[in-house]
Amino acid sequence: MHITVNAKAHDITADTLESALAELGFTSPAIATAVNGKFVARNRRAELRLTEGDRLEVLAPMQGG
Amino acid sequence: MRLYDTDIRSRLLLGTAQYPSPAVLTDAIRQSGSQIITVSLRRETTDGSGAGFWSQLRDLDCLILPNTAGCHTVKEAVTTAHMARDLFDTRWIKLEVIGHSDLLQPDVFALVEAARILTEDGFQVFPYTTDDIVVGERLLQAGCEVLMPWGAPIGSGQGLRTPDALRAMRAHFPDTPLIVDAGIGRPSDATKAMELGMDAVLLNTAVAKAGDPAKMAHAMALAIVAGRQGYEADPMDPRDLAVPSTPVLGLADLN
């Protein structure tokens, strides 16, 4: 399945958000997620099923003012 | 100082961006005595770019105030706030909705709307706003219990461009914590803000871009304490003409 992750194209076999994160190598616990511009809470990642063309945003803590 | 339901000792809130190295950032935070530091959310890389900073944040033992920097719409800001709450496990959000890219001026209309949505969802919103009293009223009506008026555009280091407006805000909102956010360049700017009766100062670039960030962080902390104590001590009113401070009574006739 083709999805976009942080603006880059990826081809994955996983079909849930949680398994996709593992497949893509996002192992840090300090991440937050959104799919197609909608926030997906940590405890909902396992049940959220991805579909072809989904846009995934994976954010992490960064320096800020 | 009480911000929502949290008592805070230090009146300096410090940003974490633009420091020459993580070690300098840690040193600056320690020297500032700040209890609250601001952070952002940005795209993670698969090599875990955010994990190192996350680990550093945990070691610093400060309260985290995540921001929505870079958001230009209500939807972006609200979604970012939700992601920040999920990541940092805090109800606090420094709400920025930018309306003008060059000035980084808040879009106060979108700000009020986003503040209302987030407050209703249980967030404790710290809105980055202008010095407009009517906007401040709307933000309080939307549920904000803190206001963060700008001193000057973000990162400009110009100091307080509208001290009269900040003084008016203090008079109009006597019981609302007011934090000057953005525009501070030098310690004297921070002192001035505190002398106007602001409750605290939030700054970043002035420390991060100083030649010696840790020393500047300490200088800002001292300046803020000086300004606050000066405000509490109720300064004299300025006069147009000189008035001798040394007694005139008993002056010798030496002609």
Interface residues (C-beta under 8 A of the other chain):
Chain A: N6 A7 L24 G25 F26 T27 S28 A30 I31 A32 T33 A34 G37 K38 F39 A41 R42 E57 V58 L59 A60 P61 M62 Q63 G64 G65
Chain B: G15 T16 A17 Q18 Y19 L25 T38 V39 S40 L41 R42 R43 E44 T45 T46 G48 S49 G50 A51 F53 W54 L57 P66 N67 A69 K75 T79 H82 M83 A84 D86 L87 F88 I154 G155 A182 N204 T205
